C-alpha cells in the first residue's frame, strides 16, 4: 500500500490531467486523498491480518475518494478482503482469484463491462492474462491502458461526451494500471 500511495502521489497531476477533458479533472487528487487516508489508517491502527489490511484500504477509499472511483475501488478491495479470509499468504493462483473477485465487485457496483471506456477495460484483460499465463508485466498493463484511448465512453461522466471521448485515455484505467504495476513489483507477479 505504501508503494501504491507513492505511485499515486507521483502521478496525481497526470491522472487529473487525463480526467480534465472527459471528467471532473480531479481523479488524481481524489485518488491521492484516498490512498493517503488508507496509509494513515493502516499506520494508526495496524491491522492484525492480511484481510484486515484490504478492508481498511477499502473503507478509506470509499470514504475519501470522490466520484465513482471511491466506491469502485473500495468495493474491489472489500471483495478482495473477503476472498483472502484467514489466509496470511497467497499463491499466484490465489492472487489471480483475489483480483478476479475485485473485478467482480467493480462490475457489480459500476454495472459496466469491457469496451465502455472504464477501469474494467484494464482490470478484466489484466486479470484474464494473469490467470491464463501466471505472469504480468508493466508493458502488458500499459497496452491495456492505451487501448482505452480509441474507445467511445458509454458509462460514467465521460459518456456525456459521446464521440468526443474518443482519443482520451481513461483515467480510471490508468490509475488501475498503476495499481497493477505496483502489484507486479511488490508481489512478484512477473
Kinemage of the C-alpha trace (Angstrom):
@kinemage 1
@onewidth
@group {chain A} dominant
@subgroup {mainchain}
@vectorlist {calphas} color= white
{ca unk a 1} P 0.000 0.000 0.000
{ca unk a 2} L 2.907 2.327 0.717
{ca unk a 3} L 4.256 1.708 -2.787
{ca unk a 4} L 0.837 2.379 -4.340
{ca unk a 5} L 0.484 5.572 -2.286
{ca unk a 6} L 3.870 6.776 -3.553
{ca unk a 7} L 2.955 5.879 -7.137
{ca unk a 8} L -0.343 7.769 -6.956
{ca unk a 9} L 1.432 10.767 -5.416
{ca unk a 10} L 3.952 10.767 -8.260
{ca unk a 11} L 1.168 10.539 -10.848
{ca unk a 12} L -1.703 12.549 -9.321
{ca unk a 13} L -1.240 15.552 -11.609
{ca unk a 14} L -1.063 13.303 -14.669
{ca unk a 15} L -4.217 11.427 -13.593
{ca unk a 16} L -6.101 14.685 -13.095
{ca unk a 17} L -4.928 15.973 -16.491
{ca unk a 18} L -6.287 12.791 -18.097
{ca unk a 19} L -9.573 13.447 -16.313
{ca unk a 20} L -9.827 17.090 -17.470
{ca unk a 21} L -11.229 16.507 -20.974
{ca unk a 22} L -13.606 13.661 -20.087
{ca unk a 23} L -14.416 14.038 -16.379
{ca unk a 24} L -14.180 16.473 -13.495
{ca unk a 25} L -10.401 16.858 -13.674
{ca unk a 26} L -9.924 15.615 -10.126
{ca unk a 27} L -9.240 11.871 -10.391
{ca unk a 28} L -5.582 12.138 -9.395
{ca unk a 29} L -6.237 14.404 -6.446
{ca unk a 30} L -9.147 12.243 -5.278
{ca unk a 31} L -7.028 9.085 -5.515
{ca unk a 32} L -4.225 10.837 -3.653
{ca unk a 33} L -6.563 11.768 -0.821
{ca unk a 34} L -7.843 8.180 -0.642
{ca unk a 35} L -4.509 6.382 -0.629
{ca unk a 36} L -3.108 8.810 1.943
{ca unk a 37} L -6.127 8.148 4.173
{ca unk a 38} L -5.618 4.405 3.724
{ca unk a 39} L -1.928 4.659 4.659
{ca unk a 40} L -2.752 6.768 7.709
{ca unk a 41} L -5.430 4.281 8.807
{ca unk a 42} L -3.037 1.348 8.364
{ca unk a 43} L -0.318 3.118 10.350
{ca unk a 44} L -2.539 4.430 13.151
{ca unk a 45} L -4.192 1.066 13.837
{ca unk a 46} L -2.067 -1.662 12.270
{ca unk a 47} L -4.300 -4.495 11.024
{ca unk a 48} L -3.746 -7.944 12.500
{ca unk a 49} L -4.468 -9.877 9.306
{ca unk a 50} L -3.974 -9.515 5.568
{ca unk a 51} L -7.738 -9.441 5.115
{ca unk a 52} L -7.967 -6.525 7.558
{ca unk a 53} L -5.370 -4.617 5.503
{ca unk a 54} L -7.576 -4.848 2.421
{ca unk a 55} L -10.718 -3.994 4.392
{ca unk a 56} L -9.058 -0.916 5.917
{ca unk a 57} L -7.968 0.225 2.461
{ca unk a 58} L -11.488 -0.384 1.132
{ca unk a 59} L -13.168 1.693 3.821
{ca unk a 60} L -10.661 4.540 3.408
{ca unk a 61} L -11.130 4.664 -0.362
{ca unk a 62} L -14.921 4.568 -0.075
{ca unk a 63} L -14.964 7.418 2.436
{ca unk a 64} L -12.242 9.659 0.972
{ca unk a 65} L -12.154 9.260 -2.822
{ca unk a 66} L -14.779 11.341 -4.568
{ca unk a 67} L -16.794 10.479 -7.634
{ca unk a 68} L -17.294 6.927 -8.811
{ca unk a 69} L -13.687 5.889 -8.157
{ca unk a 70} L -14.085 5.666 -4.366
{ca unk a 71} L -16.975 3.191 -4.352
{ca unk a 72} L -15.484 1.219 -7.264
{ca unk a 73} L -12.006 0.855 -5.801
{ca unk a 74} L -13.462 0.380 -2.322
{ca unk a 75} L -15.718 -2.427 -3.498
{ca unk a 76} L -12.792 -4.089 -5.271
{ca unk a 77} L -10.687 -4.019 -2.098
{ca unk a 78} L -13.621 -5.173 0.036
{ca unk a 79} L -14.255 -8.145 -2.267
{ca unk a 80} L -10.542 -8.977 -2.214
{ca unk a 81} L -10.573 -8.797 1.592
{ca unk a 82} L -13.442 -11.283 1.726
{ca unk a 83} L -11.637 -13.610 -0.663
{ca unk a 84} L -8.446 -13.522 1.448
{ca unk a 85} L -10.324 -14.612 4.574
{ca unk a 86} L -7.910 -16.203 7.055
{ca unk a 87} L -5.051 -16.595 4.560
{ca unk a 88} L -1.853 -14.802 5.506
{ca unk a 89} L -0.023 -15.664 2.290
{ca unk a 90} L -1.367 -16.171 -1.207
{ca unk a 91} L -0.101 -18.238 -4.110
{ca unk a 92} L -0.100 -16.730 -7.601
{ca unk a 93} L -3.273 -18.668 -8.343
{ca unk a 94} L -4.914 -17.235 -5.225
{ca unk a 95} L -3.783 -13.718 -6.162
{ca unk a 96} L -5.391 -14.215 -9.577
{ca unk a 97} L -8.642 -15.335 -7.930
{ca unk a 98} L -8.456 -12.442 -5.460
{ca unk a 99} L -8.066 -9.946 -8.317
{ca unk a 100} L -10.967 -11.590 -10.118
{ca unk a 101} L -13.111 -11.037 -7.017
{ca unk a 102} L -12.051 -7.375 -7.060
{ca unk a 103} L -13.053 -7.162 -10.727
{ca unk a 104} L -16.414 -8.765 -9.969
{ca unk a 105} L -17.019 -6.122 -7.325
{ca unk a 106} L -16.254 -3.312 -9.767
{ca unk a 107} L -18.545 -4.831 -12.393
{ca unk a 108} L -21.398 -5.251 -9.918
{ca unk a 109} L -21.029 -1.780 -8.399
{ca unk a 110} L -20.452 0.047 -11.691
{ca unk a 111} L -22.792 -2.030 -13.834
{ca unk a 112} L -20.215 -1.861 -16.607
{ca unk a 113} L -18.403 -4.292 -18.869
{ca unk a 114} L -15.391 -4.149 -21.172
{ca unk a 115} L -15.435 -1.776 -24.121
{ca unk a 116} L -17.196 1.043 -22.260
{ca unk a 117} L -14.014 3.035 -21.504
{ca unk a 118} L -13.814 2.380 -17.768
{ca unk a 119} L -11.358 0.874 -15.316
{ca unk a 120} L -12.813 -2.538 -16.242
{ca unk a 121} L -11.007 -2.199 -19.579
{ca unk a 122} L -7.785 -2.599 -17.605
{ca unk a 123} L -8.935 -4.949 -14.853
{ca unk a 124} L -10.619 -7.631 -16.981
{ca unk a 125} L -7.892 -8.243 -19.569
{ca unk a 126} L -5.164 -7.959 -16.921
{ca unk a 127} L -6.869 -10.464 -14.621
{ca unk a 128} L -7.560 -12.827 -17.535
{ca unk a 129} L -3.962 -12.564 -18.742
{ca unk a 130} L -2.637 -13.287 -15.267
{ca unk a 131} L -4.993 -16.243 -14.781
{ca unk a 132} L -4.037 -17.738 -18.153
{ca unk a 133} L -0.284 -17.080 -18.048
{ca unk a 134} L 0.636 -16.810 -14.369
{ca unk a 135} L 2.543 -13.595 -15.058
{ca unk a 136} L 2.032 -9.928 -15.816
{ca unk a 137} L 4.431 -7.186 -16.761
{ca unk a 138} L 4.288 -3.424 -16.999
{ca unk a 139} L 4.262 -3.342 -20.798
{ca unk a 140} L 1.144 -5.524 -20.926
{ca unk a 141} L -0.565 -3.232 -18.415
{ca unk a 142} L 0.440 -0.160 -20.421
{ca unk a 143} L -1.010 -1.753 -23.577
{ca unk a 144} L -4.365 -2.358 -21.874
{ca unk a 145} L -4.469 1.228 -20.606
{ca unk a 146} L -3.664 2.602 -24.064
{ca unk a 147} L -6.439 0.529 -25.616
{ca unk a 148} L -8.948 2.785 -23.820
{ca unk a 149} L -7.783 5.761 -25.923
{ca unk a 150} L -9.746 4.959 -29.125
{ca unk a 151} L -12.839 3.803 -27.218
{ca unk a 152} L -16.041 5.811 -27.032
{ca unk a 153} L -17.197 6.153 -23.423
{ca unk a 154} L -20.639 4.722 -22.749
{ca unk a 155} L -20.501 4.716 -18.930
{ca unk a 156} L -19.764 7.367 -16.353
{ca unk a 157} L -19.328 11.077 -16.796
{ca unk a 158} L -17.293 10.643 -19.990
{ca unk a 159} L -20.331 9.051 -21.674
{ca unk a 160} L -21.928 12.503 -21.866
{ca unk a 161} L -19.230 13.471 -24.361
{ca unk a 162} L -20.102 10.686 -26.795
{ca unk a 163} L -17.744 10.767 -29.775
{ca unk a 164} L -15.635 13.495 -28.146
{ca unk a 165} L -14.476 10.953 -25.541
{ca unk a 166} L -12.565 9.140 -28.303
{ca unk a 167} L -8.849 9.908 -28.247
{ca unk a 168} L -8.566 10.274 -24.471
{ca unk a 169} L -7.102 7.616 -22.213
{ca unk a 170} L -9.417 6.624 -19.377
{ca unk a 171} L -8.117 7.958 -16.034
{ca unk a 172} L -9.656 5.068 -14.038
{ca unk a 173} L -7.947 2.521 -16.262
{ca unk a 174} L -4.717 4.500 -15.850
{ca unk a 175} L -4.873 4.550 -12.039
{ca unk a 176} L -5.829 0.868 -12.106
{ca unk a 177} L -2.789 0.250 -14.288
{ca unk a 178} L -0.671 1.914 -11.603
{ca unk a 179} L -2.203 -0.420 -9.013
{ca unk a 180} L -1.427 -3.479 -11.126
{ca unk a 181} L 2.127 -2.315 -11.853
{ca unk a 182} L 2.645 -1.810 -8.117
{ca unk a 183} L 1.390 -5.365 -7.530
{ca unk a 184} L 3.763 -6.657 -10.216
{ca unk a 185} L 6.687 -5.020 -8.407
{ca unk a 186} L 5.736 -5.790 -4.818
{ca unk a 187} L 4.082 -9.212 -5.150
{ca unk a 188} L 6.350 -10.601 -7.863
{ca unk a 189} L 3.680 -11.202 -10.469
{ca unk a 190} L 6.102 -11.080 -13.402
